[in-house]
Amino acid sequence: MDIDTVLRNGKVVTVDREFSVVDAFAVRGDRIVALGTDAEMAALIGPGTRVIDLAGRMVLPGFVDAHPHTIHRALQNLAQPSLAGAESVAEVARRIGERAANAEPGAWIWTTPLGDPPDYVGLPDRFSERRWPTRADLDAVAPDNPVYIPTSAYWPHPAIFNSAALRLLGVTERTPDEPNVRIAREPGTGTPTGVVHGLNIFNRSSRLFGALQSLLPTPPDATVRKAIADAFRENATVGVTACYEAHGNFFLPVLHELAAAGALANRVVGAHEVPARQPLEAIGEWMAALTDATGAGTGDDRMRTIGATVTLDGPPQFGLSLMHSPYRNPQGEPGNGYSAVSTEKLADIARLAVRHDLRLNIVAAGDQACAMTVRALESVHRETSLADRRWVVQHFPYPTREQIASLKEMGLVAQTYTSVDFSRGEEIYVDRMGGDGWRSLVPLRWWLDAGVPVALSSDGGHYDPLFQLWTALRRTDGRTGRSLLTPAKTVTREEAIATYTINGAVVMGAEDRIGSLEVGKLADFVVLDRDILRCPVDEIRETRTVLTAIGGRIVHDPGSLATETSAKHRPR
């Protein structure tokens, strides 16, 4: 047999059922054709075989991010100027002023959010002025251009506008606040300061937010496509080889175009987003038209569309998670989230998904939303078995043991994220939520003990899987350094690795092709700069991917590992 590539002298962790470790493996075309000892693989080396000396490095299956929001990251990267790293209001104004100096009069200046992605910690106190920028700060540097500093999707900082933007929006001292939208005003006069709280993508029903969206410029299609392609290439640099983009993904045609052009640097499975607020009859008609997403979906191993996603509630830091008990919202007031659908309507949507042979994803964030999901699915399961449909619950941070057992019986798989402890653990889940719910927040141990395939994800935050694996093992709050690890959250390193490889493949519906290094599977793999099964746990977050391959093709090799070692090991 003609072998294209042999990788030898390594620690190849296969993540098969036995979690086997071998020295070497061989690739022909896009498949793994053999694994074993160095001597066994040496016998397969021919004159044209590329040989990569791993020099003892660890190899893992390519990482699978089961909820990455890569597209959201790509679109945010289009904003200019970037305000990341700014330590003062003066620095924010300086960067906007530089942009304004080269902008056409009247053109919008649409920046990145204030703070450093993806956690946006410490503002406004981190600014030397210890306050938010105001319209006066922005007017001084951009008097002729409307300026918009948006709210991040990951932390509820205010949006900020200059006077030109406020005029276009029609915001004056007489403009009333809206539900969940608060306009900051100067004492005495009531004149808007330019700081607006609650104007974000989770408040699309706001009249003011709708007016803003109608005014903002739309980037050219070619620019959007390039940004999306670049973001998936960024994924590959940290070892992500596959993504389940099944939440808020409105760019399925673009992804298929990129895949057809060979410009998609990850394998991607996507799903349509259910228009949950529409009447049930309209949702049924919408589902009937999804001919590209029924059954096993359409596409190939590079890009596939399958099923649909219904989103119940939103993130707790914005006060949008539906909980059984009220908690403090971003303004510090008691409140609660809400669900886009009732339990009964969710059950009806699930029945429609059964009728139209659509794999259904359900996104739930609060404990009441999780409970609604299980009740709705149980009612449908009693009528028509869901056991073989491999539906997915997404986020789902608050399951009980009983709910997990029920989901297991119904054949569901799960996607979740341990990095919530790092990004907002103590401030949101401990302080604002109150009670002891944080102790079983994202209880990986419970999912694994019940035998439910559970996959981890970045949720658009820290997209490096090694960072995410570290969060799964440590469960540390990133703002305070406090450990939030409890028995419900405790997993082994092997289990953590499985959540970002084979379990992610299960969520994608592709575990027969990716997720582990086995004969016949696609040759998606990563080489790391250290052994994350043995190094100190805190070194895992510092680990780097030194090579990424998808289908045997190397897509990331910054140190030229493949190029430099290949020639030395060919037979003479």
C-alpha positions as CSV (number, residue, x, y, z in Angstrom):
1,M,0.0,0.0,0.0
2,D,1.2,3.5,-0.8
3,I,1.4,5.6,2.4
4,D,1.3,9.3,2.1
5,T,2.4,10.2,5.7
6,V,3.8,8.4,8.7
7,L,4.0,10.2,12.1
8,R,6.4,8.4,14.4
9,N,8.1,8.7,17.7
10,G,5.2,10.3,19.5
11,K,2.6,9.8,22.2
12,V,-0.5,9.2,20.0
13,V,-3.6,9.3,22.2
14,T,-6.3,7.7,20.1
15,V,-9.4,8.5,22.3
16,D,-10.8,5.2,21.2
17,R,-12.9,3.1,23.6
18,E,-9.8,2.0,25.5
19,F,-8.1,5.4,25.3
20,S,-5.2,3.6,23.7
21,V,-1.8,5.2,23.3
22,V,0.5,4.2,20.5
23,D,3.8,5.5,19.1
24,A,2.9,6.1,15.5
25,F,0.2,6.1,12.8
26,A,0.0,6.2,9.0
27,V,-2.2,8.2,6.6
28,R,-3.2,7.5,3.1
29,G,-5.4,10.1,1.3
30,D,-7.6,11.6,3.9
31,R,-7.8,8.5,6.1
32,I,-5.9,6.8,8.9
33,V,-4.8,3.4,7.7
34,A,-2.7,2.0,10.5
35,L,-1.6,2.7,14.1
36,G,1.0,0.9,16.2
37,T,4.7,0.9,17.1
38,D,7.4,2.8,15.4
39,A,8.7,-0.4,14.0
40,E,5.3,-1.4,12.6
41,M,4.9,1.9,10.9
42,A,8.5,1.9,9.5
43,A,7.6,-1.1,7.5
44,L,5.0,1.0,5.6
45,I,7.3,3.8,4.6
46,G,7.9,4.0,0.9
47,P,10.0,6.3,-1.3
48,G,7.2,8.9,-1.5
49,T,6.1,8.8,2.1
50,R,6.4,11.9,4.2
51,V,7.7,11.0,7.6
52,I,7.1,13.4,10.5
53,D,9.2,12.8,13.6
54,L,7.1,13.9,16.6
55,A,10.1,13.9,18.9
56,G,7.9,12.5,21.8
57,R,5.2,15.1,21.3
58,M,1.5,14.3,22.1
59,V,-1.0,13.7,19.3
60,L,-4.7,14.0,19.8
61,P,-7.7,13.8,17.5
62,G,-8.6,17.2,16.1
63,F,-10.6,19.2,18.6
64,V,-14.3,19.6,18.0
65,D,-16.0,22.8,19.3
66,A,-19.6,22.0,19.8
67,H,-20.9,25.5,20.1
68,P,-18.2,28.0,18.9
69,H,-20.1,31.0,17.5
70,T,-17.2,31.4,15.1
71,I,-19.3,33.5,12.8
72,H,-20.2,36.0,15.6
73,R,-16.4,36.4,16.3
74,A,-15.8,36.9,12.6
75,L,-18.4,39.7,12.3
76,Q,-17.2,41.4,15.5
77,N,-13.7,41.4,13.9
78,L,-15.0,43.6,11.2
79,A,-15.5,46.5,13.6
80,Q,-13.0,49.3,13.5
81,P,-11.2,50.6,15.4
82,S,-10.5,48.0,18.0
83,L,-10.7,49.3,21.5
84,A,-9.2,46.2,23.1
85,G,-6.4,47.0,25.5
86,A,-7.4,50.6,26.0
87,E,-6.7,51.6,29.6
88,S,-8.4,55.0,29.6
89,V,-11.2,57.0,28.1
90,A,-8.5,59.2,26.6
91,E,-7.1,56.2,24.7
92,V,-10.6,55.2,23.5
93,A,-11.1,58.7,22.2
94,R,-7.6,58.8,20.5
95,R,-8.3,55.6,18.6
96,I,-11.7,56.8,17.4
97,G,-10.2,60.1,16.5
98,E,-7.6,58.4,14.3
99,R,-10.4,56.5,12.5
100,A,-12.4,59.7,12.1
101,A,-9.5,61.5,10.5
102,N,-9.6,59.1,7.6
103,A,-13.4,58.6,7.3
104,E,-15.8,60.4,5.0
105,P,-17.9,63.0,6.8
106,G,-21.2,61.3,7.9
107,A,-19.8,57.8,7.7
108,W,-20.5,55.6,10.7
109,I,-17.6,54.7,13.0
110,W,-18.6,51.3,14.5
111,T,-16.0,50.1,17.0
112,T,-15.4,46.9,18.9
113,P,-16.9,46.8,22.4
114,L,-15.0,48.4,25.3
115,G,-12.7,46.0,27.1
116,D,-10.7,43.0,26.2
117,P,-12.4,40.0,24.6
118,P,-13.8,37.6,25.4
119,D,-14.4,38.4,29.1
120,Y,-14.4,42.2,29.1
121,V,-13.3,42.4,32.8
122,G,-12.9,45.3,35.1
123,L,-14.7,48.2,33.4
124,P,-15.2,51.1,33.9
125,D,-12.9,51.0,37.0
126,R,-10.0,49.8,34.9
127,F,-10.0,53.1,33.0
128,S,-7.8,55.7,34.6
129,E,-10.8,58.0,34.7
130,R,-12.9,55.3,36.4
131,R,-15.9,56.1,34.2
132,W,-17.5,55.4,30.8
133,P,-16.7,57.5,27.8
134,T,-19.5,60.0,27.0
135,R,-20.8,61.7,23.9
136,A,-18.6,64.7,24.9
137,D,-15.4,62.6,24.8
138,L,-16.4,61.3,21.3
139,D,-17.7,64.6,20.0
140,A,-14.2,66.1,20.6
141,V,-12.5,63.7,18.2
142,A,-15.3,62.8,15.8
143,P,-17.7,65.7,15.4
144,D,-18.7,64.9,11.8
145,N,-19.2,61.1,12.1
146,P,-21.8,59.2,14.1
147,V,-19.9,56.9,16.5
148,Y,-21.3,53.7,18.0
149,I,-19.5,51.7,20.7
150,P,-21.6,48.5,21.0
151,T,-22.3,46.2,23.9
152,S,-20.5,42.9,23.8
153,A,-22.6,39.8,23.6
154,Y,-20.7,38.5,26.5
155,W,-21.0,41.2,29.2
156,P,-23.6,43.9,29.7
157,H,-21.5,47.0,29.4
158,P,-23.5,50.0,28.0
159,A,-23.5,51.1,24.4
160,I,-22.1,54.5,23.8
161,F,-22.9,57.2,21.1
162,N,-21.7,60.6,20.2
163,S,-24.0,63.5,19.5
164,A,-24.2,62.8,15.7
165,A,-25.3,59.3,16.4
166,L,-27.9,60.3,19.0
167,R,-29.4,62.8,16.5
168,L,-29.7,60.2,13.8
169,L,-31.4,57.9,16.4
170,G,-33.7,60.7,17.5
171,V,-32.6,60.5,21.1
172,T,-33.2,63.7,23.0
173,E,-33.9,64.7,26.6
174,R,-37.6,63.9,25.9
175,T,-36.9,60.4,24.7
176,P,-38.3,58.0,27.3
177,D,-36.6,54.9,28.5
178,E,-37.9,51.5,27.2
179,P,-38.3,48.3,29.0
180,N,-34.8,47.0,29.7
181,V,-33.3,50.1,28.0
182,R,-32.1,53.0,30.2
183,I,-30.7,56.2,28.7
184,A,-28.1,57.9,31.1
185,R,-28.8,61.6,31.4
186,E,-27.0,64.6,32.8
187,P,-28.4,65.8,36.2
188,G,-30.7,68.7,36.0
189,T,-31.1,69.0,32.2
190,G,-31.9,65.4,31.3
191,T,-29.6,65.6,28.3
192,P,-28.5,62.2,27.2
193,T,-24.8,61.5,28.0
194,G,-24.4,59.1,25.2
195,V,-24.4,56.1,27.5
196,V,-27.3,53.7,26.9
197,H,-27.8,50.5,29.0
198,G,-29.6,47.5,27.6
199,L,-29.2,48.3,23.9
200,N,-27.9,44.9,22.7
201,I,-28.6,41.9,20.5
202,F,-30.6,40.2,23.2
203,N,-33.1,43.1,23.2
204,R,-34.1,43.1,19.6
205,S,-37.7,44.1,20.4
206,S,-36.4,47.5,21.5
207,R,-37.6,50.3,19.2
208,L,-34.3,52.1,19.7
209,F,-32.3,48.9,18.8
210,G,-34.4,48.4,15.7
211,A,-33.7,52.0,14.6
212,L,-30.0,51.6,15.2
213,Q,-29.9,48.5,13.1
214,S,-31.6,50.3,10.2
215,L,-29.0,53.0,10.3
216,L,-25.8,51.0,10.6
217,P,-23.9,50.2,7.3
218,T,-23.9,46.7,6.0
219,P,-20.5,45.3,5.1
220,P,-20.0,44.1,1.6
221,D,-20.7,40.4,1.0
222,A,-17.1,39.7,0.0
223,T,-15.8,41.3,3.2
224,V,-18.1,39.2,5.3
225,R,-17.1,36.0,3.6
226,K,-13.4,36.8,4.1
227,A,-13.9,37.5,7.8
228,I,-15.8,34.2,8.3
229,A,-13.1,32.3,6.4
230,D,-10.4,34.0,8.5
231,A,-12.1,33.2,11.7
232,F,-12.2,29.5,10.9
233,R,-8.6,29.6,10.0
234,E,-8.0,31.1,13.4
235,N,-9.7,28.0,14.8
236,A,-7.3,25.7,13.0
237,T,-4.3,27.5,14.6
238,V,-5.5,26.3,18.0
239,G,-6.3,22.8,16.9
240,V,-10.0,23.1,16.2
241,T,-10.8,20.9,13.2
242,A,-14.6,20.7,13.4
243,C,-17.4,22.9,14.6
244,Y,-21.1,22.5,15.4
245,E,-22.5,25.9,14.4
246,A,-26.0,25.1,15.3
247,H,-27.1,28.2,17.3
248,G,-27.8,31.6,15.8
249,N,-26.2,30.6,12.5
250,F,-27.8,32.7,9.7
251,F,-24.9,32.2,7.3
252,L,-25.4,28.6,6.1
253,P,-25.3,29.5,2.4
254,V,-22.0,31.4,2.9
255,L,-20.5,28.4,4.7
256,H,-21.5,26.1,1.9
257,E,-20.0,28.5,-0.6
258,L,-16.7,28.7,1.3
259,A,-16.6,24.9,1.6
260,A,-17.2,24.5,-2.1
261,A,-14.3,26.9,-2.8
262,G,-12.0,25.1,-0.4
263,A,-11.9,28.1,1.8
264,L,-13.4,26.6,5.0
265,A,-10.6,25.6,7.3
266,N,-12.8,23.5,9.6
267,R,-15.4,20.8,9.1
268,V,-18.7,22.4,10.0
269,V,-22.2,21.1,10.7
270,G,-24.8,23.8,10.9
271,A,-28.5,24.0,11.7
272,H,-31.3,26.5,10.9
273,E,-32.7,28.7,13.6
274,V,-36.4,28.1,14.4
275,P,-38.5,31.3,14.3
276,A,-39.9,30.4,17.7
277,R,-42.0,33.5,18.2
278,Q,-44.1,32.9,15.1
279,P,-47.4,31.1,15.3
280,L,-47.2,27.3,15.3
281,E,-48.8,27.0,11.8
282,A,-46.1,29.4,10.4
283,I,-43.4,27.3,12.1
284,G,-44.8,24.2,10.5
285,E,-44.7,25.7,7.1
286,W,-41.2,26.9,7.7
287,M,-40.1,23.4,8.7
288,A,-41.8,21.8,5.7
289,A,-39.6,24.0,3.5
290,L,-36.3,22.9,5.0
291,T,-35.5,20.3,2.4
292,D,-31.8,20.8,2.9
293,A,-31.9,19.8,6.6
294,T,-34.1,16.8,6.9
295,G,-32.9,13.3,7.9
296,A,-29.1,13.2,7.6
297,G,-29.1,16.6,6.1
298,T,-27.2,17.8,3.0
299,G,-23.6,18.5,2.2
300,D,-20.5,16.5,2.9
301,D,-17.8,15.9,5.5
302,R,-16.6,19.5,5.0
303,M,-19.9,21.3,5.4
304,R,-23.3,19.8,6.3
305,T,-26.7,21.3,7.2
306,I,-28.8,19.2,9.4
307,G,-31.8,20.0,11.6
308,A,-33.0,23.1,13.4
309,T,-32.5,24.9,16.7
310,V,-35.0,26.4,19.0
311,T,-33.7,28.9,21.6
312,L,-35.7,29.3,24.8
313,D,-33.9,32.0,26.9
314,G,-30.7,34.0,27.1
315,P,-27.5,34.6,29.2
316,P,-27.8,35.3,32.9
317,Q,-25.3,38.2,32.9
318,F,-28.0,40.1,30.8
319,G,-30.7,38.9,33.2
320,L,-32.3,36.7,30.5
321,S,-31.9,33.2,31.9
322,L,-35.3,31.8,33.0
323,M,-34.9,30.7,36.6
324,H,-37.2,29.2,39.2
325,S,-36.2,32.0,41.5
326,P,-35.7,35.7,40.7
327,Y,-32.1,37.1,40.7
328,R,-30.4,40.4,40.3
329,N,-30.3,41.8,36.7
330,P,-27.5,44.1,35.3
331,Q,-29.1,47.1,37.1
332,G,-28.9,45.2,40.4
333,E,-32.7,44.9,40.6
334,P,-34.6,41.6,41.2
335,G,-35.8,40.1,37.9
336,N,-35.9,37.1,35.8
337,G,-35.6,36.0,32.2
338,Y,-38.3,34.7,30.0
339,S,-38.7,31.9,27.4
340,A,-39.5,32.5,23.8
341,V,-42.0,29.6,24.0
342,S,-44.1,27.9,26.6
343,T,-43.6,24.3,27.6
344,E,-46.6,23.4,25.5
345,K,-45.5,25.2,22.4
346,L,-42.0,23.7,22.7
347,A,-43.6,20.3,22.7
348,D,-45.6,21.2,19.6
349,I,-42.4,22.4,17.9
350,A,-40.8,19.1,18.8
351,R,-43.8,17.2,17.3
352,L,-43.3,19.2,14.1
353,A,-39.6,18.3,14.1
354,V,-40.6,14.6,14.3
355,R,-43.2,15.0,11.5
356,H,-40.7,16.7,9.2
357,D,-37.7,14.4,10.2
358,L,-35.6,17.3,11.5
359,R,-32.9,16.8,14.2
360,L,-33.9,19.3,16.9
361,N,-31.5,21.3,19.1
362,I,-32.9,23.0,22.1
363,V,-30.9,25.9,23.8
364,A,-31.7,26.5,27.4
365,A,-29.8,28.6,30.0
366,G,-31.8,28.8,33.2
367,D,-32.9,26.0,35.5
368,Q,-36.6,26.6,34.7
369,A,-35.8,26.6,30.9
370,C,-34.0,23.3,31.4
371,A,-37.0,21.8,33.3
372,M,-39.4,23.1,30.6
373,T,-37.2,21.4,27.9
374,V,-37.3,18.0,29.7
375,R,-41.1,18.2,30.3
376,A,-41.8,19.1,26.7
377,L,-39.6,16.3,25.3
378,E,-41.1,13.7,27.7
379,S,-44.6,14.5,26.5
380,V,-43.5,13.9,22.9
381,H,-41.5,10.8,23.7
382,R,-44.6,9.2,25.3
383,E,-46.3,9.6,21.9
384,T,-43.4,8.9,19.6
385,S,-40.0,7.5,20.7
386,L,-37.2,10.0,20.4
387,A,-34.6,7.4,21.4
388,D,-32.9,7.0,17.9
389,R,-33.1,10.6,16.8
390,R,-30.0,11.9,18.6
391,W,-31.5,15.3,19.4
392,V,-29.3,17.8,21.2
393,V,-29.7,20.0,24.3
394,Q,-27.4,23.0,24.2
395,H,-25.9,25.0,27.0
396,F,-28.1,23.4,29.6
397,P,-26.1,24.4,32.6
398,Y,-28.6,23.5,35.3
399,P,-29.8,19.9,34.8
400,T,-30.8,17.8,37.7
401,R,-29.7,14.1,38.0
402,E,-33.3,13.2,37.3
403,Q,-33.5,15.3,34.2
404,I,-30.2,13.9,32.9
405,A,-31.5,10.4,33.4
406,S,-34.7,11.3,31.4
407,L,-32.6,12.8,28.6
408,K,-30.5,9.6,28.5
409,E,-33.6,7.5,28.2
410,M,-34.8,9.7,25.3
411,G,-31.5,9.3,23.5
412,L,-30.4,12.9,23.6
413,V,-26.9,14.2,23.6
414,A,-25.6,17.3,25.3
415,Q,-23.4,20.4,24.6
416,T,-22.3,22.6,27.5
417,Y,-19.5,24.9,28.6
418,T,-17.4,24.8,31.8
419,S,-15.8,28.2,31.0
420,V,-18.8,29.9,32.5
421,D,-17.2,29.5,35.9
422,F,-14.1,31.4,34.6
423,S,-16.0,34.2,32.7
424,R,-18.8,34.9,35.2
425,G,-18.8,32.3,37.9
426,E,-18.7,34.2,41.2
427,E,-20.2,37.5,40.1
428,I,-23.2,36.0,38.3
429,Y,-23.8,32.4,39.4
430,V,-22.8,32.9,43.1
431,D,-23.6,36.6,43.9
432,R,-26.4,37.6,41.5
433,M,-28.1,34.2,41.4
434,G,-27.7,33.4,45.1
435,G,-28.2,30.1,46.7
436,D,-26.2,26.9,46.1
437,G,-27.0,26.4,42.4
438,W,-23.4,27.3,41.5
439,R,-22.3,24.0,43.1
440,S,-23.9,22.0,40.3
441,L,-23.5,24.5,37.5
442,V,-22.5,22.5,34.4
443,P,-22.2,19.2,36.3
444,L,-20.0,17.3,33.9
445,R,-19.6,14.5,36.5
446,W,-23.4,13.9,36.5
447,W,-23.6,13.8,32.7
448,L,-20.7,11.4,32.4
449,D,-21.9,9.1,35.2
450,A,-25.2,8.8,33.5
451,G,-23.6,7.8,30.2
452,V,-24.8,10.8,28.2
453,P,-22.4,12.0,25.5
454,V,-21.6,15.5,26.6
455,A,-19.4,17.9,24.5
456,L,-17.7,21.0,25.6
457,S,-17.5,24.3,23.7
458,S,-16.2,27.8,23.7
459,D,-19.5,29.5,23.2
460,G,-17.7,32.3,21.3
461,G,-15.4,33.0,24.2
462,H,-11.9,31.6,24.6
463,Y,-11.7,29.6,21.4
464,D,-8.5,27.7,22.3
465,P,-9.6,24.2,23.3
466,L,-6.6,23.9,25.6
467,F,-7.9,26.8,27.7
468,Q,-11.3,25.1,27.7
469,L,-9.9,21.8,28.9
470,W,-8.1,23.7,31.7
471,T,-11.4,25.3,32.8
472,A,-13.0,21.9,32.8
473,L,-10.4,20.6,35.3
474,R,-10.0,23.7,37.5
475,R,-13.4,25.5,37.4
476,T,-11.7,28.7,38.6
477,D,-13.4,32.1,38.6
478,G,-11.3,34.3,36.3
479,R,-12.1,37.6,38.0
480,T,-11.3,36.5,41.6
481,G,-9.3,33.3,41.3
482,R,-11.7,31.5,43.5
483,S,-12.1,27.8,43.0
484,L,-15.6,26.8,42.2
485,L,-14.8,23.1,41.8
486,T,-17.2,20.7,43.4
487,P,-17.8,16.9,43.2
488,A,-20.5,17.5,40.6
489,K,-18.0,19.2,38.4
490,T,-14.9,17.0,38.9
491,V,-13.6,15.0,35.9
492,T,-10.4,13.3,34.9
493,R,-8.1,14.6,32.2
494,E,-9.1,11.7,29.9
495,E,-12.7,12.6,30.4
496,A,-12.1,16.2,29.6
497,I,-10.3,15.4,26.4
498,A,-13.2,13.2,25.3
499,T,-15.6,16.0,25.7
500,Y,-13.6,18.1,23.2
501,T,-13.0,15.2,20.7
502,I,-15.2,12.1,20.4
503,N,-18.2,13.6,22.3
504,G,-18.1,16.6,20.1
505,A,-18.2,14.3,17.1
506,V,-21.3,12.6,18.6
507,V,-23.0,16.0,18.9
508,M,-22.1,16.7,15.2
509,G,-23.5,13.3,14.2
510,A,-20.1,12.3,12.8
511,E,-18.5,10.0,15.4
512,D,-18.1,7.3,12.8
513,R,-15.8,9.6,10.8
514,I,-14.0,11.9,13.3
515,G,-13.4,12.4,17.0
516,S,-10.8,9.6,17.5
517,L,-7.7,8.3,15.8
518,E,-8.8,4.9,14.4
519,V,-8.3,3.0,11.2
520,G,-10.8,4.1,8.6
521,K,-11.5,7.4,10.2
522,L,-10.7,10.8,8.7
523,A,-7.1,11.9,9.6
524,D,-8.0,15.0,11.6
525,F,-5.3,15.4,14.3
526,V,-3.3,17.9,16.3
527,V,0.2,17.8,17.7
528,L,0.8,19.6,21.1
529,D,3.9,21.1,22.6
530,R,3.5,19.1,25.8
531,D,1.9,16.0,27.4
532,I,-1.4,17.3,28.8
533,L,-2.0,14.0,30.6
534,R,1.1,14.4,32.7
535,C,2.1,18.1,32.9
536,P,0.9,20.3,35.8
537,V,-2.8,21.1,35.3
538,D,-2.2,24.8,35.2
539,E,0.2,24.3,32.2
540,I,-2.6,23.0,30.1
541,R,-3.9,26.5,29.5
542,E,-0.4,27.4,28.2
543,T,-0.2,24.5,25.9
544,R,0.2,25.3,22.2
545,T,-0.9,23.4,19.1
546,V,2.2,23.0,16.9
547,L,0.5,21.2,14.0
548,T,-3.1,20.8,12.8
549,A,-4.2,18.4,10.1
550,I,-7.6,17.9,8.5
551,G,-8.1,14.9,6.4
552,G,-4.3,14.3,6.4
553,R,-3.7,17.8,5.0
554,I,-1.6,20.1,7.2
555,V,-3.4,23.4,7.8
556,H,-1.3,24.8,10.6
557,D,2.4,24.2,11.1
558,P,4.0,27.4,12.4
559,G,7.3,25.7,13.3
560,S,7.6,23.8,10.1
561,L,7.5,20.5,12.0
562,A,6.3,18.5,8.9
563,T,8.7,20.2,6.5
564,E,11.8,19.9,8.7
565,T,11.4,16.3,9.8
566,S,10.1,14.7,6.6
567,A,13.3,14.4,4.6
568,K,15.4,13.0,7.5
569,H,13.4,9.9,7.9
570,R,12.8,8.7,4.4
571,P,14.5,5.4,3.4
572,R,17.7,5.9,1.3
